């Protein structure tokens, strides 16, 4: 049985409801929620201020604390090698930092999934303070909003770039109009990452990625080349 951790700012939010229900529909895993809504809350005069001076610093602190919790659970019998941590945005960074802290102690989590990891104040920073390919035995990342809130570069063991193109990336159903910061319309692309994961879990094999060094190489592939090496979103690949 696999143990799966999932994090968000609010346990009743659509991301948690969608992803957890998708995991439970598989019937083969325990799901544990890390509720850090108060540490991620809007507490400053502006959303940007709250993010930089409250939520992001708290994600770093909680990542280190969560590593301690995982060590305690390991001592009680949890198999970290079969543990899968799933985090969206800042939650992905939190779990990446937890994984980094464990590795510094000679322990490794089996799998971390980063759902459009938050880029501001993380991308370009030291590896120990963010999610990256070395944060766990296997790290897969879904990049749904590289034009704004998410990572702009590949950083996982495997990186999925759904509906990617050169220039601005817009996911189907999202528009390119200006919207208030962090409004549902503004984070439409950012949220598509967890929606894609939920769909992939409910309908196994429905979302398949084609391997390529980069978008330019992939764009020039023939159909046979695009189908030569593929990876199913939501599944762990042991030979990459």
N, C-alpha and C positions, 0 to 999 in steps of 0.2 A: 504494500500500500504506500502511495506517495503522500507526503504531507505538503500542503501548499499554503504559503503565506501571501496575503494580498493587502495592499495599503491604499488609503485614500484620505481625503479630508473629512468625509462624512459617511458614516456607515449606511445611511438611508439614501445616498445619492445614486443616480442611475449607473455610474461606472461600477460601483461595488455590487449593486443588485444584478447588473448584467453579467459581470465576470464570474461572480460567485455562483449564480444560478447555472451558468454554463458549465462550471467545474462540477457542481453537484449532480448535474444531469448525466455525467459520466459514471457516477456511482462507484468510483474506485479511489477516492482520496478524501483526506480530512482537510478542511479549509479553516484557517484561522485569520481573523481580521485584526490588523493593528490600527486602532482608532486614534488618530492624532489631530483631530479637527481643530482643537483649541490652539495647538501649536502652529497650525497652518492658517489660522483665522486672519481676517482683515482687521488689524488693530491700530493701524496708523492712519494719518489724514488721507493718504492716497494708496491705491492698490500697489503701485510700484514701490512705494516706501515700505509698505507692509511686507512685500515679497523680499526685498533686499535686506531689511533690518529686523525682520521677525521670522517669517516662514523659512527662508533659506538657511539662516543660522540654526534654527531649530531642527531642520532636517539633518544637518551635520551632527548636532548633539545627539539626536535620537538615533541616528545611525550607529554611533559608538555605543550607546546604551543598549540598542537592540542586539548588538553583537554579544554583549554580556548575557542578555536573556537567552539567546540561542545556545550559548555555552552551558547555561544552567539547564536548559531543556535537553541538551545532549547528554549531560551527566545523568539525567533522569530517564534516558533511553531513546531520545529522538535521534534518528539516523540523518545527519546533516547531508550525507551524500545523496539521499533520496528526497531532500527538501527542495521545493521550488518556490522562490520568492518572486512575486509579481507586483510591480509598482508602476504607477502612472505619474509622469511629470516629475515633481519634486519627490514623490514616493519612490520613483525609480532611483533617484540619487541617494535617498535614504538607505535603500537596500544595498546599493552599490557600496556605500561607505561601510555598512555593516559587514558586507563580504570582505572588503579590504582589511577591516580590523581583525576579522577572523583569520585571514591568511597571514597577517603579521604575527599571529600566535600559533601558526602551524596547523590551522584547521581550515577546511574548505567546504563551502556550500555547493551542492550539486548543480543547481541551475538558477539563474536569475533572468527574468524577462523584463526588459525595460520598455514601457509603453510611452513612446515619444518623450524620452528623458528631457527635463528642463535644461535649456542651454544657458540662460542668463546667469552669470556668476559661477558657472561650472565648466563650460566648454573652454578648452585652452588652459585650464588650471591643472595643478599637480594631480597625478593619477590617484594618489591615496585619498583625495577628497572628492571623488566622483565615481560614477559607474563606468567601467571599461571592461575590455575582454578578460582581464586578469582578476576580476572581482569574484569569480566563481569558476567551477570546472567548465561550465558552459554558459555563455551569455548571449541571448538573442534579443535584438532590438527592433522595434517597429517604428520607423520614422514617418509619421504622417503629416508633420508640420515643420519641415526644415526651413521654410521661408520666414518663420516668426518665432514660435516658442520652443521648438525642439532642436535637438542636435543637427548640425549641418554636415557632419562627417561621420563616416563609418567608424564605430568604436567597439563593436561587440565581436564575439566569435563568429556570429552570423548577423547580418543587418538586412532587414527587409525595407524596401523603399516603395510602398504601394503608390501607384499612379504618379510616379516621379517623372519629371521632365526638366529641361533646362529653363531657368527663370522661375517665376512664382509657381508654387505647387498648390493646387486647389483640389481637394477631395470631392468626389461626386456628391452633390447635395449641399455643398458649401459655396458661398459666393465670394467675390473679391471686392465687396464694398466696405467702406470704413464703418466700424461699429465701436461702441463703448468698450474700453479695455476689460477683458475677462467676462464680457457678456456671452451668453450662449452662442450667439452668432460669431463673435470674435474668436472663440476657442473651438469652433466647429471642426476645423482641420486637426487641431490638437487632440480632440476627443475621439476622432475617428480611429485612433490606434487601439483603444480598448474595445471599441465596437467591432473592429476587424478580428481581434482575438476572440471575443465572445462568439462571433459567427464561425470562426475556424474550429472552435471547440464543439459547437452544436452540430456542425456539418463537417466532420473530419474529411480532409482531402480536398475541400472545396477551394482553398486559397493556396496556390502553388507559386513559389518564386523561382525565377530562372537565374542561374549563377552567371555573373560577369564581373570583371575587374572594376568597371565603372559604367556609368550610363552611356557614354559615347561608344564604348566597345559593344555593349549590349544592343544599342540601336542599329549597329551595322551587322549584327548576327543574322544568319539565315534562320529559317524556322527550325531546321534540324539542330543547329547550334544552340538555339534557345531552349530546346527540349533535351539537350544532352545531359546537363546536370541541373537537377531541380531540387527544391526543398519545400516541404509542406509547412505552412505557417501553423504554429501551435504545437509542433512536434519537436522533440529533441533529436538531433542528429549526432550519432556517436563517432562518426568517422570524418569529422571536419577539424 
